[in-house]
Amino acid sequence: EIVLTQSPGTLSLSPGERATLSCRASQSVSSSYLAWYQQKPGQAPRLLIYGASSRATGIPDRFSGSGSGTDFTLTISRLEPEDFAVYFCQLYGYSPPITFGQGTRLEIK
Amino acid sequence: QVQLVQSGAEVKKPEASVKVSCKASGYTFTDYYIHWVRQAPGQGLEWMGRINPNSGDTNYAQKFQGWVTMTRDTSISTAYMELSRLRSNDTAVYYCARVTGDYRDYWGQGTLVTVSS
């Protein structure tokens, strides 16, 4: 079973700053099935990035994804107040069919 | 538009069972797997399993084998997740989701299941 490890666990930044979130897979995976989600309190996860680097519908271009193999990154270029949330990476299509990272909490400094 | 609408919050006693429903609309129900994911308070997302609404075939996470049952009723485009022998640490929000690995990603609103004596 592939394990996704996200770092850091918590990231404290100020609005306007750049955020870099990491997701590392325990073995090489296809970037086609690596996604990032944002979750705010009381809400379902929202898809931000799929295929490691493609933005989902309606996602602002300050969100970008990159990476391949075992190392993937979600970057938020300039943080807006509404971006402070928890972020999960997800792997689809392996065994099990869906695996999540443990999440990174992005909090206001 | 695609929607997944789940049943309402439940409060159950330990050792009871709970059955959560997920009604799909806006697409052909039998065309996409329905996945179930849970999230304990303050915790991460945990994949529980999936059902193929067309065939009824299921795949469960190893942790939930023998403990969870996923079914569907194609006549009303609804998927169900039943969890038995509930314990306090099963208190969580349970989500159904249509996840395809690409942009066609939809989630239900979540159902809070509270297990308390």
Interface residues (C-beta under 8 A of the other chain):
Chain A: S32 Y33 A35 A44 P45 R46 L47 Y50 G51 S54 A56 T57 F88 Q90 Y92 G93 P96 P97 I98 T99 F100 G101 Q102 G103
Chain B: Y33 H35 V37 G44 L45 E46 W47 R50 N59 A61 Q62 Y95 A97 V99 T100 G101 D102 Y103 D105 W107 G108 Q109 G110
